[in-house]
Amino acid sequence: MVGQNDTLDFLAGERRERAILRHMVLSLVGGLAVGALGEVLSHRADALHAVYDPYAHLLLTALVGWTAAGFGWAVLGSALAALGPVISTLGATFFAPESHYPHLGADGMELNLTLLALTSFGTLAHVVRSVRRSRRDSGGGRPGGRRPNGRRSPRPSR
């Protein structure tokens, strides 16, 4: 019977690792898709691109950080999601190099700060989810003083 429990533990760990790997790949692919769509919009609609460009990247990194399996995975996934649009932009310079030089910034500091901000935003989303989950588990999210078993907490004497 002991061997069977070890096998079940191994299979559960294997499923968790596969889910983490899928999450990392989807983070990068999602970043590439957001970046590619942003590049298409940058040449067509100015007003739509002005709204899409910062907020789509923030939403993507927040979603990746929120759904991460742990803190380290949130940092890595957010960094991959933030690098996806950069890779798409660099790939677009191959097709139209003259139109992308100012878009990438004159120096690397702007790009580094953008990547740091997006990665931090995704990591912050994971921290917020973890805090919300711990508050809910500790009773902070239960209105009316209810205990986990459904009974009311005793009233303090006055």
C-alpha positions in Angstrom: 0.0 0.0 0.0 2.9 2.3 0.6 4.1 2.0 -3.0 0.7 3.0 -4.2 0.7 6.2 -2.2 4.2 7.0 -3.5 3.0 6.5 -7.0 0.0 8.8 -6.4 2.3 11.5 -4.9 4.6 11.2 -7.9 1.7 11.5 -10.4 0.3 14.6 -8.5 3.7 16.2 -8.6 4.1 15.4 -12.3 0.7 17.0 -13.1 1.7 20.1 -11.1 5.0 20.4 -13.0 3.2 20.0 -16.4 0.7 22.7 -15.4 3.6 25.0 -14.4 5.4 24.4 -17.7 2.1 25.0 -19.7 1.7 28.3 -17.7 5.2 29.4 -18.7 4.8 28.6 -22.4 1.4 30.3 -22.4 2.9 33.3 -20.7 5.5 33.7 -23.5 3.0 32.9 -26.3 0.5 35.4 -24.8 3.1 38.1 -24.7 4.1 37.4 -28.3 0.4 37.6 -29.3 -0.2 40.9 -27.4 3.0 42.3 -28.9 2.1 41.3 -32.4 -1.4 42.8 -32.1 0.1 45.9 -30.7 2.5 46.2 -33.7 -0.4 45.8 -36.1 -2.4 48.4 -34.3 0.6 50.8 -34.2 0.5 51.2 -38.0 -3.3 51.5 -38.3 -5.3 53.2 -35.6 -3.5 55.8 -33.4 -6.3 56.2 -30.8 -6.8 52.4 -30.4 -3.1 51.8 -30.1 -2.7 54.5 -27.5 -5.2 52.7 -25.3 -4.1 49.2 -26.1 -0.4 49.5 -25.8 0.1 50.1 -22.0 -3.0 48.5 -20.7 -2.9 45.2 -22.6 0.6 44.5 -21.4 -0.4 45.4 -17.8 -3.5 43.1 -18.0 -1.4 40.3 -19.4 1.3 40.4 -16.7 -1.3 40.8 -14.0 -3.2 37.7 -15.3 0.0 35.7 -15.5 1.0 36.7 -12.0 -2.4 36.0 -10.6 -2.6 32.5 -12.0 1.0 31.5 -11.1 1.7 28.5 -8.8 4.1 30.3 -6.5 6.1 33.5 -6.0 9.1 32.4 -8.0 6.8 31.2 -10.8 5.0 34.5 -10.8 8.3 36.4 -11.2 9.4 34.1 -14.1 6.0 34.1 -15.8 5.6 37.8 -15.6 9.1 38.3 -17.0 8.3 36.0 -19.9 5.0 37.8 -20.5 6.8 41.1 -20.5 9.5 39.9 -22.9 6.9 38.6 -25.4 6.0 42.1 -26.7 9.6 43.0 -26.9 10.4 40.0 -29.0 7.4 40.8 -31.3 8.6 44.4 -31.7 12.1 43.3 -32.5 10.7 40.8 -35.0 8.7 43.6 -36.6 11.9 45.6 -37.1 12.9 43.0 -39.6 10.0 43.9 -41.9 10.0 47.7 -41.5 13.3 48.8 -39.8 12.9 52.5 -40.5 9.6 52.8 -38.7 10.6 51.1 -35.4 13.8 52.8 -34.2 12.0 55.6 -32.2 9.4 53.1 -31.0 12.1 51.0 -29.2 13.7 53.9 -27.4 17.0 55.5 -27.9 18.7 53.7 -25.1 18.2 50.5 -23.2 17.3 52.1 -19.9 13.7 52.8 -20.9 13.3 49.2 -22.0 14.8 47.9 -18.8 12.6 50.0 -16.6 9.5 48.9 -18.6 10.4 45.2 -18.2 11.1 45.8 -14.5 7.7 47.5 -14.0 5.8 44.8 -15.9 7.5 42.0 -14.0 6.9 43.8 -10.7 3.2 44.3 -11.6 2.7 40.6 -12.3 4.5 39.7 -9.1 2.4 42.1 -7.1 -0.7 40.5 -8.6 0.4 37.2 -7.2 1.2 38.7 -3.8 -2.3 40.3 -3.7 -3.9 36.9 -4.5 -1.9 35.2 -1.9 -2.8 37.7 0.8 -6.5 37.5 -0.2 -6.4 33.7 0.0 -4.7 33.7 3.4 -7.1 36.3 4.8 -10.1 34.2 3.6 -8.6 31.0 5.1 -7.9 32.7 8.4 -11.4 34.0 8.8 -10.8 37.6 7.7 -13.1 37.2 4.8 -16.1 35.8 6.7 -18.7 38.5 7.4 -20.9 38.4 10.5 -18.4 36.6 12.7 -19.2 33.1 11.4 -16.9 30.2 12.1 -15.9 27.7 9.4 -18.4 25.2 10.7 -21.3 27.8 10.2 -21.9 28.6 13.8 -21.8 32.2 15.1 -18.9 33.3 17.2 -19.8 34.0 20.8 -20.5 37.6 21.6 -18.1 39.3 23.9 -19.5 40.2 27.3 -20.0 43.8 28.1 
